[in-house]
Amino acid sequence: MKLEDAAAQLEALGNPTRLAVYRVLIQTGPGGKPVGDIQRKLDIPASTLSHHIAKLVQAGLIRQERVSRTLYCKADYSNMDALMRFMVRNCCADDSCVRVSR
C-alpha cells in the first residue's frame, strides 16, 4: 500500500460518524447492510449519511451494491487488511518501541 492511500483511508476514518459507519459494516460481515438500516442504527439524517458513505467509498474502505431497490454498503475487507498490514509493517524493527504489558 502506498503512503498516500493509507493517509486517505485514515483521514476518512478520522471522522467520528464515518468511523461509526465503518464499524457497523465491519461488525455486519461480508453481506453488508442496507443504507436505511445503517441510518436507523446510528440515527443519522439520510443526507448526512450519504455524504459520509461517499467519503468511505472514495477512500476504498466500503463498496455499494444495489439489490433490486435496496442499496447495500459492504466493508472492503481486503482494503481493511491492507491498511492494517501497512500500519504494523516494520513495527519495532529497530527495537526501540516501548512494549506495553497487559
DACORMO-V947551 format. One record per run of one state. SS is the DSSP state (2 for helix, 1 for strand, 0 for the rest). FROM is the first residue (numbers start at 1). TO is the last residue. Records with the same first field share a line. If there is no record, write none. Layout:
SS = FROM-TO + FROM-TO
This chain:
0 = 1-2 + 14-15 + 29-32 + 43-45 + 59-61 + 68-69 + 76-76 + 89-102
2 = 3-13 + 16-28 + 35-42 + 46-58 + 77-88
1 = 33-34 + 62-67 + 70-75
